[in-house]
């Protein structure tokens, strides 16, 4: 098995063990959200010499770590897991450590590089019109869009920014949105009618 060129940044030793089960790669562990300056220096050196991929858990602490590293070490790639791919058996937590090797390899293959100061292609108005910022299904739609575009779960503001920094074009966004809407439509058709009403 060929060794991955980039160094993978994970949260802890259990994540490193999961990575090693999936492929041959080196890791740097942040050991929590309070990342030390020495760890940042290791990541900076890895990024300069080999490239670095930030691969944190798909939860709030993981996103906080991702944001901190991205701000302090520009140019890293970002890999994301959907929450269901990182969920522990019997719903006992979420993390890279629980992911199957195939899901880890896929996430790393699809890692994006953030680009700062890029033009706005998809506007906040576009997101509003798509029901991704306001409305009863906004949170659910953002979660699914994040999975399809491999940019992780976001709130409305984060979604707008990630679409820019990962340079998602309108066609790719539209295709993902259409898939989400089709899935919603299919789901509605398969739901039983409310009590006392006929299905037509």
JOSUL-V308764 format. One record per backbone hydrogen bond with DSSP energy under -1.0 kcal/mol. CO is the residue of the C=O (numbers start at 1). NH is the residue of the N-H. If there is no record, write none. Layout:
co=CO nh=NH
co=CO nh=NH
This chain:
co=7 nh=53
co=8 nh=28
co=9 nh=55
co=10 nh=30
co=11 nh=31
co=12 nh=16
co=13 nh=17
co=14 nh=18
co=15 nh=19
co=16 nh=20
co=17 nh=21
co=18 nh=22
co=19 nh=23
co=24 nh=4
co=26 nh=8
co=28 nh=10
co=33 nh=35
co=36 nh=40
co=37 nh=41
co=38 nh=42
co=39 nh=43
co=40 nh=44
co=41 nh=45
co=42 nh=46
co=43 nh=47
co=44 nh=48
co=45 nh=49
co=46 nh=50
co=46 nh=51
co=51 nh=7
co=52 nh=77
co=53 nh=9
co=54 nh=79
co=57 nh=59
co=59 nh=63
co=60 nh=64
co=61 nh=65
co=62 nh=66
co=63 nh=67
co=64 nh=68
co=65 nh=69
co=66 nh=70
co=67 nh=71
co=68 nh=72
co=69 nh=73
co=76 nh=114
co=77 nh=54
co=78 nh=112
co=86 nh=95
co=88 nh=91
co=89 nh=92
co=93 nh=88
co=95 nh=98
co=96 nh=99
co=100 nh=104
co=101 nh=105
co=102 nh=106
co=103 nh=107
co=104 nh=108
co=105 nh=109
co=106 nh=110
co=108 nh=111
co=112 nh=78
co=123 nh=127
co=124 nh=128
co=125 nh=129
co=126 nh=130
co=127 nh=132
co=128 nh=131
co=135 nh=138
co=137 nh=141
co=138 nh=142
co=139 nh=143
co=140 nh=144
co=141 nh=145
co=142 nh=146
co=143 nh=147
co=144 nh=148
co=145 nh=149
co=146 nh=151
co=146 nh=152
co=155 nh=159
co=156 nh=160
co=157 nh=161
co=158 nh=162
co=159 nh=163
co=160 nh=164
co=161 nh=165
co=162 nh=166
co=163 nh=168
co=164 nh=167
co=165 nh=115
co=169 nh=173
co=170 nh=174
co=171 nh=175
co=172 nh=176
co=173 nh=177
co=174 nh=178
co=175 nh=179
co=176 nh=180
co=177 nh=181
co=178 nh=182
co=179 nh=183
co=180 nh=184
co=181 nh=185
co=182 nh=186
co=183 nh=187
co=184 nh=188
co=185 nh=189
co=186 nh=190
co=194 nh=197
